[in-house]
Amino acid sequence: MSTSDSGVQEHRSHPQSAGRRENRAGLAFVTPTFLVVLVVVILPILWTVLLAFQHSKLVDIQENGLFGNWTLDNFEQVFGSPGFWSGLGTTLTYTIGATAGSVLLGLVAALALRKPFRGRGLLRSAMLLPYVAPVVAVSFVWQVALSPQYGVVNDWGRKLFGWHDPIAFLSTRSYEVGLLGVHFHIPLALLTVIAFETWRYFPFAFLFMLARLQAVPGNLEEAATVDGATPTQRFRHILLPQLMPVIALLSVLRFIMTFNKFDDIYLLTGGGSGTDVVAVRVYNFLTARFDVGAAAAQALVLAVVLMALLGIYFTFFGKKVQEESA
């Protein structure tokens, strides 16, 4: 073999060895993440699916295996249980109301605090308190403030609005309200937990939208102001198109988080008084009945419903949001 042939062969072997080294380095970086996702996400999901199709009580859960007695009885029990469909409707109402409320309140706060003024930094920091505070602490504060016996909200209501009787905000399923001579009933406990969810998680939306607003070039608004645009027109034609991608992302994230929310409602009402969302029902199936199979089946149904709703959203609204933000 000549010297030139050996040089060409050596030259050809270098890219292959470099590519192999890059592949090995990539695998070394990806492997820890894959193992974490496998242990924390994939295996629990597979175990949940396995339990959902088996007769499984808490006392005999260790005896269940991959080749156990497969059955659809758990799903028949879930769909046939009293209150499942009403609980699903309550979950959707709670999720949509809390998602819309937190995003809108975050938008208002971001618009109000984007211009510099004295004390803006302190006020911005205070906005984060509901989100960073422990849920046990803030739910206890709300329970005390809304208490019909010693709550400050009822005390203010009697002094400022002339309430004759204290209102049990967290334990009243339906409350009659009169407005302009028309009387109607509102789901008071459900609206209260929606208000709590809105208050607790609006800082999450506030941070995202404030960061996007600060990235909007100031000369755009200045030019619109010189042209005589009103504040409403500047918001509609300049700021809102810039915020639409962020609002769409926040809506999806908050919808997913709120749809699976359990701790807030359970700490405030325990799932009673018309706040029996599906996540609380899964917990009750597991703890009150010790029925792991039915709880897993209900959790699986909850996941399927969520995926279907997200699929509808991305199918009908995803392209529209991208067009408006383009």
C-alpha positions, 0 to 999 in steps of 0.5 A: 500500500502506498503512502498516499493510499494510507493517508487517504484511509487515515483521513477517512477514519477521522470523521467516523471516530469524531462522530462516534465520540460526539454520539457517546458524549450526547448519550452521556448527557441524555442518559441521566435525564432519560433515567429520571423521566423513566423512573419519575414519569413513565413507570408511574404512568404504566403502573397506573394503567396496570392498576386501572384494569385490575381489581386492586385494593390497598391491602392486596396491591403487592399481589397484582402483577402484569398478568393479573385478572384484567377487567373493565369493572373499575371503569364501569364503577367510575362512570356509574358512580353518583356524582361523576359527571357533575364532578367533571362539570365542576372540574371544568367550571373550576378550571376555566374560571380559575385559568381565565381569572389568573391570566386576566388579573396577571395581565392587569397587574403587568399593565399597571406595573410596567411603567416606572414610579416610586415604590414599583420594585416593592410592589412587584415583590409584594405581588409574588407573595401569594404564589411563593407562600405555602399553600397551607398557610394561605388557605388557613388565612382565607379560612379565618378571613371568610369564617362566618363566626369571626372572619374579617370579611363578614365583619366588613360586610356588616359594617359597610354593606349592612349584611344582616346574617354572616355568610359561610363562603366555604360551606354554602353550595348555593346562595341567593343573590338579589340584583335589580329586583331579580333573585338568582342562586350562585354556587358560592363555595365554588366561586370562592375557591375560584377566587382563591385560585385566581388570587394565588396564581395570578403572579405566575401570569404576571411575571410572564407578561411583564417580561414580554411587555418590557421587551416591546420597543417603546418607539412603537407606543410613542409613534402611536401616541403621536398619531393620536391613538387612544390607550385602548387602541394602543393596547388593542393594536400594539400590546395585545398582538405582542402578548398573544403568544404568552397569553396562549402559553399561560392559558394552556399551562394554567389549564393543565395545572388547575385541571389536576389541582387537588390541594387548594380545594381539599384544604379549603372545603374538603371537596364539599359544598359543590366543589367536588372536583375529579381530583378530590374524588380520586383521593376519596376513592383511594382513602375512603374506599381503599380502592386503588383500582377505581382510583387509578381508573378515575385518574386515567379518565381524568388524563384522557379528558385533559388530553382530549381538551388540549387536542381540541384547543390546539386543533381549533385555536393553535393556528389562530393564535400563531397567525395573530402573533405573526 
